[in-house]
Amino acid sequence: MENGVVTLSAEGVPQGGPVSPVLSNIYLHYVLDLWFERRFKKTCRGYAELTRFADDFVAAFRNQADARRFRQEMEERLAAFGLRVAPEKTALLGKRAYAVTRSADAADLSIAAMTSWRRTASAKSGTV
């Protein structure tokens, strides 16, 4: 519904509908999550992690070249399935740890995740 007018579509699911996040999770599990774990992550030179919530995700990398390569290969992978990221909601962040984030809302999460990971990695005793 937009401006009080219901618009029917022959394809897809209604934006904001209850089935939309469920279908998004199932679809992206195969298109993005499994590809990252089984293919892309194995080719990285350093730490690499993908965290996703519905259709938003953050990918954190230790190596800047891995982050840049991920952005390119991820966009190609999504395009093969008729998907794309919004360029205005996608950014490469960081100086020592790098992240590619899909939405502006996820930017804060990516910084927190990288900070937490770096702190854990540098702990001298036990687990933080």
C-alpha positions, 0 to 999 in steps of 0.5 A, spaced: 500 500 500 502 506 498 498 513 499 492 509 501 492 505 494 493 497 494 497 495 488 497 488 486 503 484 483 504 478 479 511 477 482 514 477 488 511 478 495 508 484 498 513 489 501 513 489 509 508 482 508 509 477 513 512 472 508 517 476 505 523 476 511 522 468 511 523 467 503 528 472 503 532 468 509 531 462 505 533 465 498 539 468 501 541 462 505 543 459 498 545 465 494 549 468 499 551 464 506 553 458 503 557 461 497 561 465 502 562 459 507 564 454 501 567 458 496 569 465 498 572 465 505 576 459 503 580 464 498 581 469 503 588 471 506 586 473 513 580 473 517 573 473 514 566 473 517 559 474 514 553 476 518 546 477 516 539 479 518 534 478 513 536 481 507 541 486 511 548 483 512 555 485 514 562 482 511 568 483 515 575 482 513 582 483 516 585 484 509 583 490 504 584 486 498 579 480 500 574 486 502 574 489 495 574 482 492 568 480 496 564 486 494 566 485 486 564 477 487 558 478 491 555 483 486 556 478 481 553 473 485 547 476 486 546 479 479 546 472 477 540 471 481 537 477 479 539 481 485 543 487 486 545 491 492 543 499 493 550 502 492 548 508 496 547 503 502 553 499 501 560 501 503 567 499 504 569 501 512 575 501 516 583 502 516 585 496 519 579 491 519 575 492 513 567 491 512 562 491 506 556 493 509 549 492 505 545 498 509 546 504 513 543 501 519 548 495 519 554 500 519 554 501 526 553 493 527 559 492 522 564 497 527 561 494 533 563 487 530 570 489 528 572 492 534 569 486 538 573 481 534 579 485 534 579 485 542 578 478 542 583 476 538 588 480 542 586 478 549 592 474 552 588 470 557 582 466 556 576 468 552 573 475 552 
